[in-house]
Amino acid sequence: MTGPLTARQLAGLAAGQGDADTIAVLRGGQLGRRRLLTVAAARACYDEPLVRQSLDLLTRAEQADPATVGAVLAHPPVTGWARAALDGAAGPSYLATLAAAAAIRAGLTFTLTLPRPADGVLPLPTVGAASGLPADGPVRLHGAAGELRIDDGADDHGVRVDTRAGRLRDAGDGGIDWQPARRTVPFDPAGVLVDDQDPWRDCYHRPSAPRLDDAGAARLDRLAAEAGQWLRDHLPAHVDALAGLLRSLVPLRPPPSGNPVSATSRDALGAIALSVPADPQTLALLLVHEVQHTKLGALLDLVPLHDAGGPARYRAPWRLDPRPVGALLQGAYAHLGVAEVWRQRRHEGAAAAFEYAYWREQTIRAVRQLAGASELTDAGRSFVAGMAGTLHGWREPVDGLVEAAVRDVADAGAVRWGLANLRPDPDGVARLARAWRHGAPPTLDRSPSTVVPAPARPALTVASGPEAAVRHRLLGGGGPHQSSPSDQAYAAGNSEDALAGYRRRLTADSGDVDAWVGLALTAHRTGQAAAARVLTRRPELVRALSHVLPDADPLTLAAWLAQPA
């Protein structure tokens, strides 16, 4: 294969991990890409004096300490700023702050004058941030021998910062404050930046949190240390990936639910954004999930695994909206890591065993779709085959009740997705209806359904329906409060009562999605496997045919559609 990665290294990544040499290649690729983007962004506005001064300062810093400049330019938000600058949506001030940060860390003597930021806060990436800057006029930075002076040109309005110790040396009387960058060291002895200052860190589905207070920072540091220890004990290969690729942690505002969230962005690869969770085990899970995205993103910058773009036509088992092939690949690779974490924890009880079996099954279903995707390159097909090989090796048995519950939840998700996103060909439905009325077998020309555009619906979260009742009964005892009698009957194993209840509900309301899910699951449980397959794989076709044939029983229609044409 072409590119800096060998076939062996690509196979190691495909299996879900990747050794230290492989991670080093990905890390080098990301640094090289950011350097190129920085140069391109600077050239786009090179006529401005501040850009020329900044490039001169970066060049001096590079000559004095190349590793330090590399560490600053590897700061994840640089990508987002550079792209915005190339699009004309960002100015050169951020480049100046990068140059100043590199010069400070390299110990240079320099003076640089920048325009005052609108919010009065001047971040120096990887070093710290000054706030409370004077309302009028520019900001002057003067660095020398590990000390930084920030002022507005007046000697009595500035502050002096000991950049090596990360603290104020002289606060002055101008009202300027200094907040040093914080680091945590669970993976890399050099430390991982806790980025709660950079203005370009906001590139996620949730807003970033403001700067953590001292107690919050200490809590994150403790959780990160404990999560790092758990990963070293159980999944050391992921520690290698985190040590090599993780540059910063970006605290996010928690959602109203309080459930932990995490994210990565191609505009800041190397950063993991997350709301600070309650325990180190959850943090370890979030970190593995997101470092999988990071590895795959870095790999895609070196080796194309699929064609660019493409329609949103695939089912990601953890979402309710159609996804393009690239998004499905990202999700499958991330959940390969999630399943691996739960594989290590599967002996902790029924809940952990369920999570392992569930994510293993859902990732298998995603990889099965990817294996047939026409958009994959040859390297992409090899990569997907490697993922499939890893999943095939994870065949540890779990309790039978857990396996049955996982099948119910996974199949229910397929029914919901089909009803939400697929529309059968109206002419094909009409032909099938005519065949039914004439007592004939289903026609040969059953056209495939069309995936219809849908708004983004990130998570498949279900609080009702038979699968919710099953999951709650397995893990929490009894059905959830909002369960219907038919859902509770299904969860309790009273399949005939459940089936009768779902039939009644569909007679009253053919749009009852929970009832369609229940019909598919009870068909499987009552031995009507062929009808269950149709209801799971083509629920939209059965529903459309039921609308045309309102007097026909939906389960009987599904069994008829399962006949050989």
C-alpha positions, -999 to +999 in steps of 0.1 A: +000+000+000+011+036-005+016+061+023+036+061+055+018+032+071+027-004+064+001-031+058+009-045+092+003-012+109-030-007+091-040-042+102-032-034+138-054-002+136-082-022+120-081-047+148-090-017+171-056-008+186-023+000+170+012-002+184+034+027+196+052+029+162+018+032+144+006+058+168+038+078+162+031+078+125-004+091+131+009+118+155+035+129+129+009+131+102-012+154+123+017+177+132+027+179+095-009+187+085-012+215+111+021+230+100+009+231+064-024+246+074-007+272+095+016+283+066-014+283+042-035+304+065-006+329+070-001+332+033-037+340+029-033+372+048+005+377+045+001+414+035-007+423+071+023+434+092+012+413+122+014+381+101+049+389+089+060+396+125+044+364+137+061+343+111+095+358+118+090+351+155+079+315+148+110+310+126+133+323+154+116+299+179+119+270+155+156+277+152+160+278+189+137+249+200+120+229+172+103+206+196+086+235+215+073+250+183+060+216+173+042+213+206+025+247+201+015+241+164+002+207+174-024+224+196-057+210+183-077+242+178-050+254+153-068+233+126-101+251+131-085+285+131-065+278+100-095+266+081-115+296+091-086+319+081-084+302+047-121+309+042-117+345+052-136+340+085-107+346+109-079+372+112-042+369+120-044+376+158-045+339+167-014+333+146+003+360+167-007+343+200+007+310+187+040+327+178+041+344+212+034+311+230+062+294+210+086+322+217+078+322+255+083+284+257+115+286+237+129+313+261+133+340+234+134+378+239+107+394+218+081+422+217+049+418+198+019+441+197-016+427+191-051+443+188-071+439+220-095+410+218-132+420+219-139+402+252-107+415+269-092+380+272-059+372+254-051+334+253-016+323+246-022+286+235-006+260+258+007+288+281-022+306+297-045+336+292-046+372+303-079+388+312-091+423+322-071+439+294-076+477+290-106+487+270-087+509+246-057+504+225-035+474+217-019+448+239+019+446+241+037+413+249+073+414+259+091+381+267+126+376+281+143+347+299+111+330+311+093+361+320+064+377+301+052+412+305+017+421+293+007+458+291-009+485+269+024+503+265+023+520+298+048+508+325+023+511+353-005+492+336+011+458+330+017+425+347+047+403+349+043+365+346+068+338+355+060+315+326+081+287+339+063+286+372+030+296+357+023+324+381+021+362+384+054+378+395+041+414+396+003+421+393+009+459+386-021+482+390-038+480+356-063+453+365-049+426+342-051+391+355-032+360+345-045+324+345-019+298+337-028+267+315-034+236+335-022+201+327-031+166+338-007+137+335-026+104+334-010+092+301+019+114+290+046+125+314+047+158+295+010+163+305-023+167+287-035+203+285-069+210+301-081+235+275-107+257+291-092+289+276-088+287+238-114+307+218-112+281+190-121+251+212-158+255+206-164+231+177-186+204+193-222+195+196-223+210+231-208+243+243-176+243+261-175+250+298-160+281+312-127+279+330-128+253+358-124+264+393-096+249+414-119+223+429-132+213+394-097+211+380-085+190+409-115+166+405-108+162+368-071+155+375-080+128+401-105+111+378-081+112+349-054+096+370-077+068+382-091+063+347-055+061+333-046+035+359-076+014+351-067+015+314-031+006+321-043-024+340-069-036+315-063-020+281-027-008+278-028-004+240-054+023+244-031+040+269-004+041+242-029+057+218-039+083+244-003+090+253+006+095+216-025+114+203-043+131+231-031+167+233-059+183+253-091+177+273-118+202+267-144+204+295-180+207+281-211+220+298-231+189+309-265+184+292-297+190+312-300+152+317-267+152+336-256+122+315-219+124+306-212+134+269-180+134+249-169+144+214-141+149+190-139+171+159-119+170+127-113+207+133-094+199+166-081+163+162-061+154+193-086+171+216-112+151+235-142+172+247-162+159+276-184+168+305-166+157+336-183+124+347-190+111+381-165+082+382-132+071+366-147+040+349-170+063+329-142+086+321-121+056+308-150+046+286-154+081+272-117+084+265-115+050+247-145+059+226-130+093+215-095+081+210-109+056+185-124+086+166-090+103+169-071+074+155-095+069+126-095+106+118-057+107+118-056+076+096-081+091+071-058+121+068-031+097+055-050+068+038-084+072+021-107+043+033-138+055+014-150+079-013-156+114-001-192+124+005-219+100-005-256+098+005-269+092+040-283+058+034-269+035+061-282+025+095-260+032+124-276+009+151-271+036+178-288+064+159-323+069+144-312+089+113-295+077+081-257+081+079-232+083+051-206+056+049-179+077+066-200+085+096-210+048+099-173+038+098-165+064+125-193+051+147-184+014+142-147+020+150-156+040+181-180+014+194-155-013+187-136+004+215-167+008+237-174-030+233-138-037+243-141-017+275-173-035+285-156-069+275-131-062+303-160-053+327-185-080+317-181-099+350-192-069+371-229-079+370-259-082+347-257-045+336-221-048+325-227-081+307-256-065+289-235-035+278-208-059+265-232-081+246-252-051+233-223-031+219-207-062+205-240-071+186-246-035+174-211-031+162-213-065+144-244-052+126-227-019+116-196-037+103-218-061+083-233-031+065-198-016+059-186-049+044-211-044+016-205-007+011-196+002-025-179+034-014-150+017+004-116+017-012-094-014-012-077-002+020-112+005+035-123-031+027-092-045+044-098-022+074-134-033+078-124-069+075-099-064+103-127-050+125-149-080+117-121-103+126-117-087+161-155-089+167-155-126+155-130-134+182-152-119+210-175-148+214-175-151+252-209-164+263-232-143+284-263-153+304-292-164+282-316-138+295-290-111+286-286-125+251-323-125+246-327-089+258-299-078+236-315-094+206-348-077+215-333-042+218-311-046+187-340-059+165-363-032+179-339-005+168-339-019+133-377-017+132-378+018+145-352+029+120-370+014+090-403+030+100-386+064+105-365+065+074-377+041+046-405+046+022-415+017-002-422+023-038-460+031-041-464+011-074-447-019-058-471-017-028-501-015-052-489-046-071-485-065-038-520-054-027-535-067-060-516-101-056-530-103-020-565-097-031-563-123-058-548-149-034-516-150-054-480-152-039-462-119-035-450-104-068-415-108-081-408-071-085-407-060-048-388-027-052-364-017-025-375+011-002-360+046-005-341+062+023-358+096+029-339+126+042-344+131+079-333+156+105-303+146+126-314+125+156-281+117+173-291+090+198-316+061+197-330+065+231-362+047+238-382+052+270-412+031+259-420+001+239-413-036+245-375-033+244-375-006+271-397-029+293-374-058+287-343-039+295-358-024+326-371-058+338-336-073+333-317-046+349-341-027+372-369-050+382-404-045+368-415-025+338-409+012+335-438+035+346-448+043+310-450+007+298-483-004+283-499-037+293-488-054+261-452-042+267-453-055+303-467-088+291-439-092+266-413-084+292-428-109+316-428-137+289-465-137+283-461-137+245-496-146+235-511-118+256-486-094+243-493-104+207-530-100+211-524-066+227-501-054+198-526-065+172-554-046+189-532-015+191-524-016+154-561-021+145-568+011+165-537+030+152-515+018+124-490+045+132-482+031+167-445+025+163-442+008+197-468-017+186-450-024+153-419-031+173-438-054+197-454-073+167-419-080+153-405-092+186-435-113+195-435-129+161-399-141+167-407-153+202-439-172+192-420-192+165-430-172+134-395-166+123-402-158+087-427-131+095-404-118+122-376-114+096-399-094+073-412-072+102-376-065+113-360-059+078-389-044+059-413-029+086-421+001+063-433-023+036-457-041+059-470-009+073-476+006+038-494-026+027-515-025+059-526+010+050-538-002+016-553-034+031-568-022+064-588-054+069-557-076+067-539-087+099-503-072+098-487-104+111-505-124+084-493-099+058-457-103+070-459-141+068-473-138+033-445-115+022-420-140+035-432-166+010-409-173-020-421-151-049 
